[in-house]
């Protein structure tokens, strides 16, 4: 046990170092260079890029492998479990009776249309699934949470994160102006659009902040953030659904309809769901004027789940640095440009569906 623990140190130290470097670089690029209050640049994407660069330009001694694999497998799963604390069912009710259907339409349409594009272009099934969940729900977070469930390879995870990051960043910079043009400055509808059409949570906040600063509409940031939180909650349903589809199509005993429960709900997904339930119960207690679980007042409860959320993000960055180190950059050539074509088509399709749904129902939403 001691020998195994010691063997993890070199590779784990490297992934932790790359993870912290990625977080620092994301802040430098997004805040200091681009001028955002909170960076829209994904530290996860930078962690993968740094890992790829280190793997490409430096030797990869065998001594690093145990720690790197520990990051990819164990640290990733712990990060996914802690991600559950971000999700509260109460967020759904805050959007109202007309806002939630808009999110449901956008999520369902994104999943359906991206899946169709995957099949049309002949994209590998697991890579296509990762791009679909990243486009429809919450970008990088959904990708890294889904990847272990469908047994995705490291190069598929890295490519999916790259696709989602590229088009999400483009949307961050372009969609505030598109939203102002098509919705004429109506703040609730603009916020709904940015919250449903931009991929990653940090990118939604970035896009809404750009709009708020450019057009003097601070309410847009609030509406977009709430909309994105509701969209994130759909991970609770979509990840088990993707796991079920993967189990049904992966052959063997699952083909006969006998799908082991462990395939649909691995232990780390059960942990993820449990933390989401605990967050929802705690929020309900605080919202009702009591303490969360009779222990934490509103301030302490917010601090507690905020700390767990921060640690979840740190762990995911460390894990994805390991993904980059485990990926041979040349494998991207095997995948070709098709994933980026799917990502482009999916981003455009989600934008159109979001516009249509908000045009039909957006005027009924009051926030």
C-alpha positions as CSV (number, residue, x, y, z in Angstrom):
1,X,0.0,0.0,0.0
2,X,2.8,2.4,0.9
3,X,4.7,1.5,-2.3
4,X,1.6,2.1,-4.4
5,X,1.0,5.4,-2.7
6,X,4.5,6.6,-3.3
7,X,4.3,5.5,-7.0
8,X,1.4,7.9,-7.4
9,X,3.4,11.0,-6.3
10,X,5.3,12.0,-9.5
11,X,2.4,11.8,-11.9
12,X,-0.1,13.3,-9.4
13,X,2.3,16.2,-8.6
14,X,2.5,16.9,-12.4
15,X,-1.2,16.9,-12.9
16,X,-1.8,19.2,-9.9
17,X,0.9,21.5,-11.1
18,X,-0.6,21.7,-14.6
19,X,-4.0,22.2,-13.0
20,X,-3.0,25.2,-11.0
21,X,-1.1,26.6,-14.0
22,X,-4.3,26.3,-16.1
23,X,-6.4,28.1,-13.5
24,X,-3.9,30.9,-13.4
25,X,-3.7,31.2,-17.2
26,X,-7.5,31.2,-17.5
27,X,-7.6,34.1,-15.1
28,X,-4.8,36.0,-16.9
29,X,-6.4,35.5,-20.3
30,X,-10.0,36.1,-19.4
31,X,-9.8,38.8,-16.7
32,X,-6.5,40.7,-17.3
33,X,-6.3,40.5,-21.1
34,X,-10.0,40.2,-22.2
35,X,-11.4,42.4,-19.4
36,X,-14.1,40.1,-18.1
37,X,-15.0,40.1,-14.4
38,X,-15.0,36.3,-14.5
39,X,-13.0,34.5,-17.1
40,X,-15.0,32.8,-19.9
41,X,-11.9,30.8,-20.7
42,X,-12.2,27.2,-19.5
43,X,-9.3,26.1,-17.2
44,X,-10.3,22.6,-18.1
45,X,-9.5,23.3,-21.8
46,X,-6.2,24.9,-20.8
47,X,-5.4,21.9,-18.6
48,X,-5.9,19.6,-21.6
49,X,-3.8,21.8,-23.9
50,X,-0.9,22.0,-21.4
51,X,-1.1,18.2,-20.9
52,X,-1.0,17.7,-24.7
53,X,2.0,20.1,-25.0
54,X,4.0,18.5,-22.2
55,X,3.3,15.0,-23.6
56,X,4.3,16.1,-27.1
57,X,7.6,18.0,-26.3
58,X,8.9,16.1,-23.3
59,X,9.7,12.5,-22.4
60,X,6.9,10.6,-20.6
61,X,8.8,8.3,-18.1
62,X,7.0,5.3,-16.8
63,X,7.2,6.6,-13.3
64,X,4.6,9.3,-14.2
65,X,2.0,6.8,-15.5
66,X,0.4,5.6,-12.2
67,X,-0.2,9.1,-10.9
68,X,-1.5,10.4,-14.2
69,X,-3.9,7.4,-14.4
70,X,-5.0,8.0,-10.8
71,X,-5.9,11.6,-11.8
72,X,-7.9,10.5,-14.9
73,X,-9.8,7.8,-13.0
74,X,-10.1,8.5,-9.3
75,X,-9.7,12.3,-9.1
76,X,-12.1,12.7,-12.0
77,X,-14.8,10.6,-10.3
78,X,-14.4,12.5,-7.0
79,X,-14.7,15.8,-8.8
80,X,-17.9,14.5,-10.5
81,X,-19.4,13.5,-7.1
82,X,-18.7,17.0,-5.7
83,X,-20.3,18.6,-8.8
84,X,-23.6,17.4,-7.6
85,X,-23.6,20.2,-4.9
86,X,-24.0,22.7,-7.8
87,X,-27.4,21.5,-8.7
88,X,-30.6,22.5,-6.8
89,X,-34.1,21.5,-7.9
90,X,-35.2,24.9,-6.4
91,X,-33.5,26.6,-9.4
92,X,-36.2,25.0,-11.6
93,X,-39.0,26.7,-9.7
94,X,-37.3,30.1,-9.8
95,X,-37.6,30.2,-13.6
96,X,-41.4,29.8,-13.6
97,X,-44.0,27.9,-15.5
98,X,-43.0,29.3,-18.9
99,X,-39.3,29.6,-18.5
100,X,-38.8,25.9,-17.8
101,X,-40.5,24.7,-21.0
102,X,-38.1,27.0,-23.0
103,X,-35.1,25.2,-21.3
104,X,-36.7,21.8,-21.9
105,X,-37.2,22.5,-25.6
106,X,-33.7,23.8,-26.0
107,X,-32.1,20.8,-24.2
108,X,-34.2,18.2,-26.0
109,X,-33.7,19.9,-29.4
110,X,-29.9,20.1,-28.9
111,X,-29.7,16.4,-27.9
112,X,-31.8,15.3,-30.9
113,X,-30.2,17.6,-33.6
114,X,-26.6,16.9,-32.5
115,X,-27.2,13.2,-32.4
116,X,-28.6,13.4,-36.0
117,X,-25.6,15.4,-37.1
118,X,-23.3,12.8,-35.5
119,X,-25.0,10.0,-37.5
120,X,-25.1,12.0,-40.7
121,X,-21.3,12.7,-40.6
122,X,-20.5,9.2,-39.2
123,X,-18.9,10.5,-36.0
124,X,-17.8,7.8,-33.5
125,X,-20.7,7.2,-31.1
126,X,-19.0,8.1,-27.8
127,X,-17.4,11.3,-29.2
128,X,-20.8,12.2,-30.7
129,X,-22.5,11.6,-27.3
130,X,-20.0,13.8,-25.5
131,X,-20.5,16.7,-28.0
132,X,-24.3,16.3,-27.7
133,X,-24.4,16.5,-23.9
134,X,-21.8,19.4,-23.9
135,X,-24.0,21.4,-26.4
136,X,-27.3,20.7,-24.8
137,X,-26.6,21.1,-21.1
138,X,-23.5,22.7,-19.6
139,X,-20.5,22.4,-21.9
140,X,-17.3,21.0,-20.4
141,X,-18.9,20.0,-17.1
142,X,-21.4,17.7,-18.8
143,X,-18.7,16.2,-21.0
144,X,-16.4,15.3,-18.1
145,X,-19.4,13.9,-16.0
146,X,-20.6,11.8,-18.9
147,X,-17.3,10.4,-20.2
148,X,-16.7,7.7,-17.5
149,X,-20.3,6.6,-17.8
150,X,-19.9,5.7,-21.5
151,X,-16.2,4.6,-21.2
152,X,-15.0,7.3,-23.5
153,X,-11.3,7.3,-24.5
154,X,-9.0,10.2,-23.4
155,X,-8.6,11.5,-26.9
156,X,-12.4,11.6,-27.3
157,X,-12.8,13.6,-24.1
158,X,-10.1,16.0,-25.2
159,X,-11.5,16.5,-28.6
160,X,-15.1,17.0,-27.3
161,X,-13.9,19.6,-24.8
162,X,-12.0,21.4,-27.5
163,X,-15.0,21.5,-29.8
164,X,-17.4,22.8,-27.1
165,X,-14.8,25.4,-25.8
166,X,-14.2,26.8,-29.3
167,X,-17.8,27.3,-30.2
168,X,-18.8,28.3,-26.7
169,X,-16.1,31.1,-26.7
170,X,-17.3,32.3,-30.2
171,X,-20.9,32.4,-28.8
172,X,-19.6,34.4,-25.8
173,X,-18.2,37.1,-28.0
174,X,-20.9,37.2,-30.7
175,X,-24.3,36.3,-29.1
176,X,-24.6,39.4,-26.9
177,X,-24.8,41.5,-30.1
178,X,-27.0,38.9,-31.9
179,X,-29.4,38.9,-28.9
180,X,-29.6,42.7,-28.8
181,X,-30.4,42.7,-32.5
182,X,-33.1,40.0,-32.5
183,X,-34.8,40.8,-29.2
184,X,-34.6,44.5,-29.3
185,X,-33.2,45.0,-25.8
186,X,-35.9,43.1,-24.0
187,X,-33.9,42.0,-21.0
188,X,-35.7,38.8,-19.9
189,X,-35.7,37.4,-23.4
190,X,-32.0,38.3,-24.0
191,X,-31.1,36.6,-20.7
192,X,-33.1,33.5,-21.7
193,X,-31.3,33.4,-25.0
194,X,-27.8,33.7,-23.6
195,X,-28.7,31.1,-20.9
196,X,-29.9,28.5,-23.4
197,X,-27.7,29.1,-26.4
198,X,-24.2,29.5,-24.9
199,X,-22.6,26.3,-23.9
200,X,-20.6,26.5,-20.6
201,X,-21.6,28.2,-17.4
202,X,-18.6,30.5,-17.3
203,X,-19.2,31.4,-20.9
204,X,-22.9,32.3,-20.2
205,X,-21.8,34.6,-17.4
206,X,-19.2,36.1,-19.7
207,X,-21.7,36.7,-22.5
208,X,-24.3,38.2,-20.1
209,X,-21.7,40.4,-18.5
210,X,-20.7,41.7,-22.0
211,X,-24.3,42.5,-22.7
212,X,-24.9,44.1,-19.4
213,X,-21.9,46.4,-19.7
214,X,-22.4,47.2,-23.4
215,X,-26.2,48.0,-23.2
216,X,-26.6,49.0,-19.5
217,X,-28.9,46.0,-18.7
218,X,-27.7,44.4,-15.5
219,X,-30.9,42.3,-15.2
220,X,-29.7,40.2,-18.2
221,X,-26.9,38.7,-16.1
222,X,-29.4,37.6,-13.4
223,X,-31.8,36.0,-15.9
224,X,-29.1,34.3,-17.9
225,X,-27.5,32.9,-14.7
226,X,-30.8,31.5,-13.4
227,X,-31.6,30.0,-16.9
228,X,-28.2,28.3,-17.0
229,X,-28.6,26.9,-13.5
230,X,-31.9,25.3,-14.5
231,X,-30.3,23.9,-17.7
232,X,-27.5,22.4,-15.5
233,X,-30.1,20.6,-13.4
234,X,-31.0,18.5,-16.5
235,X,-27.7,16.6,-16.0
236,X,-29.6,14.6,-13.4
237,X,-31.8,13.2,-16.1
238,X,-29.6,13.2,-19.2
239,X,-26.5,11.4,-17.8
240,X,-28.5,8.3,-16.7
241,X,-30.3,8.4,-20.1
242,X,-27.0,8.5,-21.9
243,X,-25.7,5.6,-19.7
244,X,-28.8,3.6,-20.5
245,X,-28.4,4.1,-24.3
246,X,-24.7,3.2,-24.0
247,X,-25.5,0.1,-22.0
248,X,-28.1,-1.0,-24.5
249,X,-25.8,-0.6,-27.5
250,X,-22.6,-2.0,-26.0
251,X,-23.5,-5.7,-26.6
252,X,-23.5,-8.8,-24.4
253,X,-25.9,-9.2,-21.7
254,X,-27.3,-5.7,-22.2
255,X,-28.6,-6.7,-25.6
256,X,-31.1,-9.1,-24.0
257,X,-32.6,-6.2,-22.0
258,X,-30.9,-7.2,-18.7
259,X,-28.9,-4.1,-17.9
260,X,-27.0,-4.2,-14.6
261,X,-28.0,-1.3,-12.4
262,X,-24.3,-0.5,-11.8
263,X,-24.0,0.2,-15.6
264,X,-26.7,2.8,-15.4
265,X,-25.8,4.3,-12.0
266,X,-22.1,3.8,-11.2
267,X,-21.1,4.6,-7.7
268,X,-19.8,8.0,-8.6
269,X,-23.0,9.0,-10.3
270,X,-25.0,7.9,-7.3
271,X,-22.7,10.1,-5.2
272,X,-23.3,13.0,-7.7
273,X,-27.1,12.5,-7.4
274,X,-26.9,12.2,-3.6
275,X,-25.1,15.6,-3.3
276,X,-27.7,17.2,-5.6
277,X,-30.5,15.9,-3.4
278,X,-28.7,17.1,-0.3
279,X,-28.2,20.6,-1.9
280,X,-31.9,20.7,-2.8
281,X,-33.0,19.7,0.7
282,X,-30.6,22.2,2.3
283,X,-31.8,25.0,0.0
284,X,-35.4,24.2,0.8
285,X,-34.7,24.5,4.5
286,X,-32.9,27.8,4.1
287,X,-35.6,29.1,1.7
288,X,-38.3,28.2,4.3
289,X,-36.6,30.4,6.9
290,X,-34.9,27.6,8.8
291,X,-31.3,26.3,8.9
292,X,-30.1,23.8,6.3
293,X,-30.5,20.4,8.0
294,X,-31.1,22.3,11.3
295,X,-27.4,23.1,11.4
296,X,-26.2,25.7,8.9
297,X,-27.8,29.1,8.5
298,X,-28.1,30.7,5.1
299,X,-24.6,32.2,5.2
300,X,-22.9,29.1,6.4
301,X,-24.8,26.9,4.0
302,X,-23.8,29.1,1.0
303,X,-20.2,29.0,2.2
304,X,-20.3,25.2,2.6
305,X,-21.7,24.4,-0.9
306,X,-19.6,27.1,-2.4
307,X,-16.4,25.5,-1.0
308,X,-17.4,22.1,-2.3
309,X,-18.2,23.6,-5.7
310,X,-14.7,25.2,-5.8
311,X,-13.0,21.9,-4.9
312,X,-15.1,20.1,-7.6
313,X,-13.7,22.5,-10.2
314,X,-10.1,22.1,-9.0
315,X,-10.4,18.3,-9.1
316,X,-11.8,18.4,-12.6
317,X,-9.0,20.6,-13.9
318,X,-6.4,18.3,-12.3
319,X,-8.1,15.2,-13.9
320,X,-8.3,16.8,-17.3
321,X,-4.6,17.7,-17.1
322,X,-4.2,14.0,-16.8
323,X,-6.4,13.4,-19.8
324,X,-4.1,15.7,-21.8
325,X,-1.0,13.9,-20.6
326,X,-2.6,10.5,-21.6
327,X,-3.5,11.6,-25.1
328,X,-1.3,11.4,-28.1
329,X,-1.8,14.6,-30.1
330,X,-1.5,12.6,-33.3
331,X,-4.8,10.8,-32.4
332,X,-6.6,14.0,-33.3
333,X,-5.7,13.4,-36.9
334,X,-7.6,10.2,-36.8
335,X,-10.7,12.0,-35.8
336,X,-10.4,14.7,-38.5
337,X,-12.6,17.8,-38.8
338,X,-15.9,16.1,-38.5
339,X,-16.3,16.8,-34.8
340,X,-15.8,20.5,-35.4
341,X,-18.4,20.4,-38.2
342,X,-20.8,18.7,-35.7
343,X,-20.0,21.3,-33.1
344,X,-20.6,24.2,-35.6
345,X,-23.9,22.7,-36.8
346,X,-25.0,22.0,-33.2
347,X,-24.2,25.5,-32.0
348,X,-26.1,27.1,-34.9
349,X,-29.1,24.7,-34.4
350,X,-29.3,25.4,-30.7
351,X,-29.2,29.2,-31.4
352,X,-32.1,28.9,-33.8
353,X,-34.2,26.7,-31.6
354,X,-33.5,29.0,-28.6
355,X,-34.7,32.0,-30.7
356,X,-37.8,30.2,-31.8
357,X,-38.8,29.0,-28.3
358,X,-38.2,32.4,-26.7
359,X,-40.1,34.2,-29.4
360,X,-43.1,31.9,-28.7
361,X,-42.9,31.9,-24.9
362,X,-40.4,34.4,-23.7
363,X,-42.8,37.3,-23.3
364,X,-44.7,35.2,-20.7
365,X,-41.7,34.8,-18.4
366,X,-41.4,37.1,-15.5
367,X,-38.2,37.2,-13.5
